[in-house]
Amino acid sequence: MNAPQPVLLLVVPADWSAVPEGLTELRRCLGEEYGGVLTLRMATTPLRSPIAHYCGLWDRAELRLARRDLTPRINAAFFSLAWLQLNGVS
């Protein structure tokens, strides 16, 4: 029987977009370094940024390293243009 894989469940705000190269690098690092898989879900409520849920069996030390390694890759894989909205500018 195969051991369960670690899973990174990433909830992405509905108004954010993916950066294909960043998403590829995130998947590569997660798979090669931690043997994990990425699952993406779109949020149904407003969020300020993506939320990462580390599911499955993660060793405590491995989880700490994964958060350190994957957080900047998550930030590079998704973006929002909400800051471009200029309210009240005519």
N, CA, C and O atoms as a Tinker XYZ file with bonds, in Angstrom:
   360  protein
     1  N      0.847000   -1.181000    0.000000    73     2
     2  CA     0.000000    0.000000    0.000000    64     1     3
     3  C      0.890000    1.242000    0.000000    63     2     4     5
     4  O      1.883000    1.296000    0.726000    81     3
     5  N      0.539000    2.230000   -0.806000    73     3     6
     6  CA     1.311000    3.461000   -0.885000    64     5     7
     7  C      1.019000    4.373000    0.298000    63     6     8     9
     8  O     -0.113000    4.458000    0.774000    81     7
     9  N      2.071000    5.057000    0.765000    73     7    10
    10  CA     1.901000    6.027000    1.844000    64     9    11
    11  C      1.204000    7.270000    1.288000    63    10    12    13
    12  O      1.423000    7.637000    0.134000    81    11
    13  N      0.374000    7.915000    2.093000    73    11    14
    14  CA    -0.295000    9.135000    1.628000    64    13    15
    15  C      0.723000   10.230000    1.304000    63    14    16    17
    16  O      1.715000   10.400000    2.014000    81    15
    17  N      0.465000   10.961000    0.234000    73    15    18
    18  CA     1.338000   12.056000   -0.154000    64    17    19
    19  C      0.977000   13.311000    0.629000    63    18    20    21
    20  O     -0.191000   13.536000    0.943000    81    19
    21  N      1.980000   14.129000    0.944000    73    19    22
    22  CA     1.655000   15.440000    1.492000    64    21    23
    23  C      0.929000   16.255000    0.429000    63    22    24    25
    24  O      1.218000   16.135000   -0.762000    81    23
    25  N     -0.006000   17.074000    0.861000    73    23    26
    26  CA    -0.802000   17.880000   -0.053000    64    25    27
    27  C     -0.732000   19.336000    0.383000    63    26    28    29
    28  O     -0.839000   19.643000    1.571000    81    27
    29  N     -0.554000   20.222000   -0.576000    73    27    30
    30  CA    -0.679000   21.648000   -0.334000    64    29    31
    31  C     -1.986000   22.080000   -0.979000    63    30    32    33
    32  O     -2.095000   22.129000   -2.204000    81    31
    33  N     -2.977000   22.394000   -0.150000    73    31    34
    34  CA    -4.257000   22.903000   -0.623000    64    33    35
    35  C     -4.154000   24.418000   -0.586000    63    34    36    37
    36  O     -3.996000   25.014000    0.480000    81    35
    37  N     -4.243000   25.033000   -1.748000    73    35    38
    38  CA    -4.077000   26.470000   -1.853000    64    37    39
    39  C     -5.400000   27.093000   -2.277000    63    38    40    41
    40  O     -5.914000   26.815000   -3.360000    81    39
    41  N     -5.945000   27.946000   -1.400000    73    39    42
    42  CA    -7.194000   28.653000   -1.687000    64    41    43
    43  C     -6.805000   30.032000   -2.203000    63    42    44    45
    44  O     -6.205000   30.834000   -1.487000    81    43
    45  N     -7.160000   30.294000   -3.463000    73    43    46
    46  CA    -6.750000   31.517000   -4.139000    64    45    47
    47  C     -7.945000   32.465000   -4.244000    63    46    48    49
    48  O     -9.044000   32.034000   -4.594000    81    47
    49  N     -7.742000   33.754000   -3.943000    73    47    50
    50  CA    -8.846000   34.709000   -4.101000    64    49    51
    51  C     -9.383000   34.693000   -5.533000    63    50    52    53
    52  O     -8.621000   34.536000   -6.487000    81    51
    53  N    -10.686000   34.856000   -5.671000    73    51    54
    54  CA   -11.337000   34.753000   -6.978000    64    53    55
    55  C    -10.845000   35.796000   -7.972000    63    54    56    57
    56  O    -10.863000   35.548000   -9.177000    81    55
    57  N    -10.411000   36.948000   -7.496000    73    55    58
    58  CA    -9.993000   38.006000   -8.405000    64    57    59
    59  C     -8.479000   38.015000   -8.659000    63    58    60    61
    60  O     -7.955000   38.980000   -9.216000    81    59
    61  N     -7.783000   36.966000   -8.262000    73    59    62
    62  CA    -6.344000   36.859000   -8.506000    64    61    63
    63  C     -6.093000   36.014000   -9.747000    63    62    64    65
    64  O     -6.918000   35.185000  -10.133000    81    63
    65  N     -4.950000   36.240000  -10.357000    73    63    66
    66  CA    -4.566000   35.490000  -11.559000    64    65    67
    67  C     -3.286000   34.707000  -11.296000    63    66    68    69
    68  O     -2.512000   35.039000  -10.398000    81    67
    69  N     -3.079000   33.672000  -12.086000    73    67    70
    70  CA    -1.883000   32.833000  -11.942000    64    69    71
    71  C     -0.787000   33.317000  -12.890000    63    70    72    73
    72  O     -1.059000   33.823000  -13.979000    81    71
    73  N      0.443000   33.149000  -12.449000    73    71    74
    74  CA     1.627000   33.357000  -13.281000    64    73    75
    75  C      2.091000   31.958000  -13.669000    63    74    76    77
    76  O      2.592000   31.229000  -12.813000    81    75
    77  N      1.940000   31.556000  -14.935000    73    75    78
    78  CA     2.227000   30.170000  -15.324000    64    77    79
    79  C      3.619000   29.688000  -14.909000    63    78    80    81
    80  O      3.756000   28.570000  -14.412000    81    79
    81  N      4.649000   30.510000  -15.105000    73    79    82
    82  CA     6.007000   30.095000  -14.730000    64    81    83
    83  C      6.133000   29.917000  -13.215000    63    82    84    85
    84  O      6.806000   28.999000  -12.745000    81    83
    85  N      5.489000   30.791000  -12.466000    73    83    86
    86  CA     5.519000   30.689000  -11.007000    64    85    87
    87  C      4.779000   29.466000  -10.511000    63    86    88    89
    88  O      5.220000   28.808000   -9.569000    81    87
    89  N      3.656000   29.156000  -11.139000    73    87    90
    90  CA     2.884000   27.981000  -10.762000    64    89    91
    91  C      3.652000   26.700000  -11.075000    63    90    92    93
    92  O      3.623000   25.746000  -10.297000    81    91
    93  N      4.340000   26.683000  -12.219000    73    91    94
    94  CA     5.167000   25.532000  -12.588000    64    93    95
    95  C      6.280000   25.324000  -11.565000    63    94    96    97
    96  O      6.544000   24.193000  -11.158000    81    95
    97  N      6.929000   26.403000  -11.149000    73    95    98
    98  CA     8.010000   26.307000  -10.160000    64    97    99
    99  C      7.480000   25.847000   -8.804000    63    98   100   101
   100  O      8.139000   25.065000   -8.119000    81    99
   101  N      6.314000   26.315000   -8.414000    73    99   102
   102  CA     5.692000   25.887000   -7.155000    64   101   103
   103  C      5.432000   24.380000   -7.187000    63   102   104   105
   104  O      5.768000   23.667000   -6.241000    81   103
   105  N      4.836000   23.905000   -8.268000    73   103   106
   106  CA     4.561000   22.464000   -8.397000    64   105   107
   107  C      5.858000   21.644000   -8.397000    63   106   108   109
   108  O      5.933000   20.590000   -7.766000    81   107
   109  N      6.871000   22.138000   -9.107000    73   107   110
   110  CA     8.147000   21.440000   -9.187000    64   109   111
   111  C      8.783000   21.305000   -7.804000    63   110   112   113
   112  O      9.190000   20.215000   -7.404000    81   111
   113  N      8.864000   22.405000   -7.090000    73   111   114
   114  CA     9.477000   22.383000   -5.758000    64   113   115
   115  C      8.700000   21.476000   -4.809000    63   114   116   117
   116  O      9.290000   20.672000   -4.089000    81   115
   117  N      7.384000   21.607000   -4.810000    73   115   118
   118  CA     6.551000   20.784000   -3.933000    64   117   119
   119  C      6.740000   19.304000   -4.224000    63   118   120   121
   120  O      6.865000   18.499000   -3.301000    81   119
   121  N      6.763000   18.939000   -5.505000    73   119   122
   122  CA     6.890000   17.536000   -5.886000    64   121   123
   123  C      8.276000   16.976000   -5.676000    63   122   124   125
   124  O      8.434000   15.903000   -5.092000    81   123
   125  N      9.295000   17.698000   -6.150000    73   123   126
   126  CA    10.662000   17.183000   -6.086000    64   125   127
   127  C     11.256000   17.231000   -4.680000    63   126   128   129
   128  O     11.946000   16.299000   -4.266000    81   127
   129  N     10.998000   18.287000   -3.964000    73   127   130
   130  CA    11.610000   18.448000   -2.641000    64   129   131
   131  C     10.830000   17.768000   -1.518000    63   130   132   133
   132  O     11.418000   17.315000   -0.536000    81   131
   133  N      9.494000   17.696000   -1.666000    73   131   134
   134  CA     8.679000   17.195000   -0.555000    64   133   135
   135  C      7.768000   16.034000   -0.936000    63   134   136   137
   136  O      7.046000   15.517000   -0.083000    81   135
   137  N      7.787000   15.612000   -2.203000    73   135   138
   138  CA     6.941000   14.503000   -2.636000    64   137   139
   139  C      5.468000   14.821000   -2.544000    63   138   140   141
   140  O      4.639000   13.920000   -2.422000    81   139
   141  N      5.136000   16.106000   -2.602000    73   139   142
   142  CA     3.757000   16.527000   -2.418000    64   141   143
   143  C      3.067000   16.888000   -3.719000    63   142   144   145
   144  O      3.691000   16.970000   -4.778000    81   143
   145  N      1.775000   17.100000   -3.614000    73   143   146
   146  CA     0.956000   17.514000   -4.743000    64   145   147
   147  C      0.229000   18.806000   -4.384000    63   146   148   149
   148  O     -0.050000   19.084000   -3.217000    81   147
   149  N     -0.068000   19.581000   -5.416000    73   147   150
   150  CA    -0.753000   20.854000   -5.243000    64   149   151
   151  C     -2.206000   20.710000   -5.653000    63   150   152   153
   152  O     -2.509000   20.167000   -6.715000    81   151
   153  N     -3.100000   21.197000   -4.812000    73   151   154
   154  CA    -4.514000   21.263000   -5.129000    64   153   155
   155  C     -4.935000   22.719000   -5.010000    63   154   156   157
   156  O     -4.728000   23.350000   -3.973000    81   155
   157  N     -5.528000   23.251000   -6.079000    73   155   158
   158  CA    -5.958000   24.646000   -6.103000    64   157   159
   159  C     -7.471000   24.733000   -5.995000    63   158   160   161
   160  O     -8.197000   23.947000   -6.604000    81   159
   161  N     -7.935000   25.698000   -5.214000    73   159   162
   162  CA    -9.362000   25.985000   -5.103000    64   161   163
   163  C     -9.532000   27.502000   -5.148000    63   162   164   165
   164  O     -8.714000   28.246000   -4.608000    81   163
   165  N    -10.600000   27.946000   -5.797000    73   163   166
   166  CA   -10.906000   29.362000   -5.837000    64   165   167
   167  C    -11.793000   29.704000   -4.644000    63   166   168   169
   168  O    -12.746000   28.986000   -4.339000    81   167
   169  N    -11.475000   30.789000   -3.987000    73   167   170
   170  CA   -12.249000   31.214000   -2.823000    64   169   171
   171  C    -13.635000   31.680000   -3.259000    63   170   172   173
   172  O    -13.807000   32.222000   -4.351000    81   171
   173  N    -14.601000   31.463000   -2.403000    73   171   174
   174  CA   -15.962000   31.928000   -2.674000    64   173   175
   175  C    -16.282000   33.190000   -1.878000    63   174   176   177
   176  O    -17.323000   33.813000   -2.086000    81   175
   177  N    -15.401000   33.558000   -0.981000    73   175   178
   178  CA   -15.544000   34.786000   -0.211000    64   177   179
   179  C    -14.291000   35.627000   -0.431000    63   178   180   181
   180  O    -13.249000   35.090000   -0.807000    81   179
   181  N    -14.374000   36.926000   -0.206000    73   179   182
   182  CA   -13.206000   37.783000   -0.434000    64   181   183
   183  C    -12.024000   37.398000    0.467000    63   182   184   185
   184  O    -12.190000   37.128000    1.656000    81   183
   185  N    -10.846000   37.380000   -0.127000    73   183   186
   186  CA    -9.602000   37.121000    0.603000    64   185   187
   187  C     -8.583000   38.181000    0.214000    63   186   188   189
   188  O     -8.639000   38.732000   -0.885000    81   187
   189  N     -7.655000   38.463000    1.115000    73   187   190
   190  CA    -6.606000   39.422000    0.812000    64   189   191
   191  C     -5.430000   38.783000    0.087000    63   190   192   193
   192  O     -4.697000   39.457000   -0.637000    81   191
   193  N     -5.253000   37.485000    0.282000    73   191   194
   194  CA    -4.147000   36.767000   -0.351000    64   193   195
   195  C     -4.460000   35.269000   -0.313000    63   194   196   197
   196  O     -5.390000   34.849000    0.376000    81   195
   197  N     -3.691000   34.463000   -1.047000    73   195   198
   198  CA    -3.916000   33.012000   -1.009000    64   197   199
   199  C     -3.696000   32.447000    0.396000    63   198   200   201
   200  O     -2.878000   32.952000    1.165000    81   199
   201  N     -4.434000   31.402000    0.707000    73   199   202
   202  CA    -4.300000   30.720000    1.997000    64   201   203
   203  C     -3.793000   29.313000    1.729000    63   202   204   205
   204  O     -4.392000   28.565000    0.956000    81   203
   205  N     -2.687000   28.957000    2.370000    73   203   206
   206  CA    -2.082000   27.635000    2.194000    64   205   207
   207  C     -2.468000   26.728000    3.359000    63   206   208   209
   208  O     -2.311000   27.088000    4.525000    81   207
   209  N     -2.974000   25.547000    3.020000    73   207   210
   210  CA    -3.291000   24.513000    4.005000    64   209   211
   211  C     -2.401000   23.311000    3.692000    63   210   212   213
   212  O     -2.482000   22.741000    2.604000    81   211
   213  N     -1.568000   22.936000    4.628000    73   211   214
   214  CA    -0.688000   21.784000    4.460000    64   213   215
   215  C     -1.411000   20.574000    5.024000    63   214   216   217
   216  O     -1.531000   20.422000    6.240000    81   215
   217  N     -1.894000   19.709000    4.132000    73   215   218
   218  CA    -2.717000   18.566000    4.505000    64   217   219
   219  C     -1.933000   17.269000    4.346000    63   218   220   221
   220  O     -0.923000   17.222000    3.644000    81   219
   221  N     -2.404000   16.239000    4.994000    73   219   222
   222  CA    -1.752000   14.941000    4.889000    64   221   223
   223  C     -0.651000   14.794000    5.914000    63   222   224   225
   224  O     -0.626000   15.500000    6.922000    81   223
   225  N      0.255000   13.877000    5.651000    73   223   226
   226  CA     1.321000   13.571000    6.598000    64   225   227
   227  C      2.572000   14.388000    6.288000    63   226   228   229
   228  O      3.273000   14.122000    5.312000    81   227
   229  N      2.838000   15.369000    7.118000    73   227   230
   230  CA     4.040000   16.184000    7.024000    64   229   231
   231  C      4.811000   16.005000    8.331000    63   230   232   233
   232  O      4.249000   16.181000    9.412000    81   231
   233  N      6.060000   15.665000    8.237000    73   231   234
   234  CA     6.926000   15.660000    9.409000    64   233   235
   235  C      7.050000   17.101000    9.889000    63   234   236   237
   236  O      7.064000   18.021000    9.071000    81   235
   237  N      7.140000   17.312000   11.184000    73   235   238
   238  CA     7.174000   18.668000   11.744000    64   237   239
   239  C      8.325000   19.502000   11.175000    63   238   240   241
   240  O      8.123000   20.653000   10.788000    81   239
   241  N      9.518000   18.933000   11.124000    73   239   242
   242  CA    10.678000   19.656000   10.584000    64   241   243
   243  C     10.506000   19.894000    9.089000    63   242   244   245
   244  O     10.848000   20.962000    8.581000    81   243
   245  N      9.980000   18.904000    8.391000    73   243   246
   246  CA     9.757000   19.029000    6.961000    64   245   247
   247  C      8.724000   20.121000    6.671000    63   246   248   249
   248  O      8.875000   20.878000    5.712000    81   247
   249  N      7.687000   20.202000    7.487000    73   247   250
   250  CA     6.659000   21.220000    7.311000    64   249   251
   251  C      7.253000   22.619000    7.481000    63   250   252   253
   252  O      6.923000   23.532000    6.724000    81   251
   253  N      8.108000   22.782000    8.453000    73   251   254
   254  CA     8.762000   24.074000    8.677000    64   253   255
   255  C      9.592000   24.466000    7.451000    63   254   256   257
   256  O      9.536000   25.612000    7.007000    81   255
   257  N     10.356000   23.524000    6.908000    73   255   258
   258  CA    11.156000   23.794000    5.707000    64   257   259
   259  C     10.265000   24.056000    4.491000    63   258   260   261
   260  O     10.562000   24.933000    3.680000    81   259
   261  N      9.188000   23.307000    4.368000    73   259   262
   262  CA     8.281000   23.487000    3.237000    64   261   263
   263  C      7.659000   24.878000    3.264000    63   262   264   265
   264  O      7.573000   25.538000    2.229000    81   263
   265  N      7.233000   25.320000    4.417000    73   263   266
   266  CA     6.662000   26.674000    4.520000    64   265   267
   267  C      7.691000   27.725000    4.132000    63   266   268   269
   268  O      7.365000   28.696000    3.450000    81   267
   269  N      8.919000   27.533000    4.563000    73   267   270
   270  CA     9.991000   28.472000    4.224000    64   269   271
   271  C     10.240000   28.483000    2.719000    63   270   272   273
   272  O     10.400000   29.547000    2.120000    81   271
   273  N     10.273000   27.296000    2.106000    73   271   274
   274  CA    10.571000   27.186000    0.676000    64   273   275
   275  C      9.385000   27.556000   -0.221000    63   274   276   277
   276  O      9.570000   28.164000   -1.275000    81   275
   277  N      8.181000   27.195000    0.192000    73   275   278
   278  CA     7.026000   27.341000   -0.689000    64   277   279
   279  C      6.335000   28.695000   -0.596000    63   278   280   281
   280  O      5.710000   29.129000   -1.564000    81   279
   281  N      6.432000   29.371000    0.542000    73   279   282
   282  CA     5.750000   30.663000    0.689000    64   281   283
   283  C      6.179000   31.673000   -0.371000    63   282   284   285
   284  O      5.310000   32.293000   -0.984000    81   283
   285  N      7.486000   31.870000   -0.621000    73   283   286
   286  CA     7.835000   32.821000   -1.687000    64   285   287
   287  C      7.405000   32.339000   -3.071000    63   286   288   289
   288  O      7.131000   33.157000   -3.949000    81   287
   289  N      7.344000   31.041000   -3.272000    73   287   290
   290  CA     6.895000   30.511000   -4.564000    64   289   291
   291  C      5.391000   30.707000   -4.747000    63   290   292   293
   292  O      4.925000   30.941000   -5.862000    81   291
   293  N      4.635000   30.612000   -3.657000    73   291   294
   294  CA     3.202000   30.903000   -3.715000    64   293   295
   295  C      3.008000   32.370000   -4.082000    63   294   296   297
   296  O      2.173000   32.702000   -4.923000    81   295
   297  N      3.783000   33.244000   -3.447000    73   295   298
   298  CA     3.688000   34.680000   -3.729000    64   297   299
   299  C      4.047000   34.998000   -5.172000    63   298   300   301
   300  O      3.504000   35.937000   -5.754000    81   299
   301  N      4.956000   34.225000   -5.754000    73   299   302
   302  CA     5.370000   34.457000   -7.143000    64   301   303
   303  C      4.416000   33.815000   -8.151000    63   302   304   305
   304  O      4.467000   34.138000   -9.338000    81   303
   305  N      3.554000   32.918000   -7.697000    73   303   306
   306  CA     2.684000   32.177000   -8.609000    64   305   307
   307  C      1.334000   32.849000   -8.847000    63   306   308   309
   308  O      0.627000   32.493000   -9.789000    81   307
   309  N      0.970000   33.812000   -8.008000    73   307   310
   310  CA    -0.342000   34.454000   -8.121000    64   309   311
   311  C     -0.210000   35.952000   -7.884000    63   310   312   313
   312  O      0.664000   36.405000   -7.145000    81   311
   313  N     -1.101000   36.715000   -8.530000    73   311   314
   314  CA    -1.063000   38.162000   -8.332000    64   313   315
   315  C     -2.467000   38.744000   -8.445000    63   314   316   317
   316  O     -3.389000   38.126000   -8.978000    81   315
   317  N     -2.586000   39.953000   -7.921000    73   315   318
   318  CA    -3.833000   40.697000   -7.992000    64   317   319
   319  C     -3.537000   42.081000   -8.550000    63   318   320   321
   320  O     -2.504000   42.678000   -8.249000    81   319
   321  N     -4.442000   42.575000   -9.353000    73   319   322
   322  CA    -4.316000   43.931000   -9.872000    64   321   323
   323  C     -5.246000   44.890000   -9.146000    63   322   324   325
   324  O     -5.544000   45.971000   -9.655000    81   323
   325  N     -5.705000   44.507000   -7.970000    73   323   326
   326  CA    -6.627000   45.344000   -7.204000    64   325   327
   327  C     -6.021000   46.703000   -6.872000    63   326   328   329
   328  O     -6.748000   47.689000   -6.757000    81   327
   329  N     -4.716000   46.768000   -6.720000    73   327   330
   330  CA    -4.068000   48.035000   -6.389000    64   329   331
   331  C     -4.184000   49.036000   -7.531000    63   330   332   333
   332  O     -3.963000   50.229000   -7.325000    81   331
   333  N     -4.529000   48.569000   -8.746000    73   331   334
   334  CA    -4.691000   49.477000   -9.878000    64   333   335
   335  C     -6.002000   50.247000   -9.854000    63   334   336   337
   336  O     -6.153000   51.254000  -10.546000    81   335
   337  N     -6.941000   49.775000   -9.061000    73   335   338
   338  CA    -8.225000   50.447000   -8.989000    64   337   339
   339  C     -8.035000   51.788000   -8.290000    63   338   340   341
   340  O     -7.694000   51.856000   -7.109000    81   339
   341  N     -8.259000   52.817000   -9.032000    73   339   342
   342  CA    -8.080000   54.169000   -8.501000    64   341   343
   343  C     -9.449000   54.769000   -8.216000    63   342   344   345
   344  O    -10.088000   55.339000   -9.100000    81   343
   345  N     -9.885000   54.635000   -6.982000    73   343   346
   346  CA   -11.196000   55.141000   -6.607000    64   345   347
   347  C    -11.149000   56.666000   -6.463000    63   346   348   349
   348  O    -10.248000   57.217000   -5.830000    81   347
   349  N    -12.116000   57.319000   -7.050000    73   347   350
   350  CA   -12.235000   58.756000   -6.896000    64   349   351
   351  C    -11.295000   59.572000   -7.780000    63   350   352   353
   352  O    -11.232000   60.792000   -7.633000    81   351
   353  N    -10.579000   58.948000   -8.673000    73   351   354
   354  CA    -9.678000   59.672000   -9.556000    64   353   355
   355  C    -10.424000   59.969000  -10.840000    63   354   356   357
   356  O    -10.992000   59.068000  -11.456000    81   355
   357  N    -10.425000   61.247000  -11.251000    73   355   358
   358  CA   -11.117000   61.589000  -12.493000    64   357   359
   359  C    -10.192000   62.126000  -13.526000    63   358   360
   360  O    -10.625000   62.459000  -14.629000    81   359
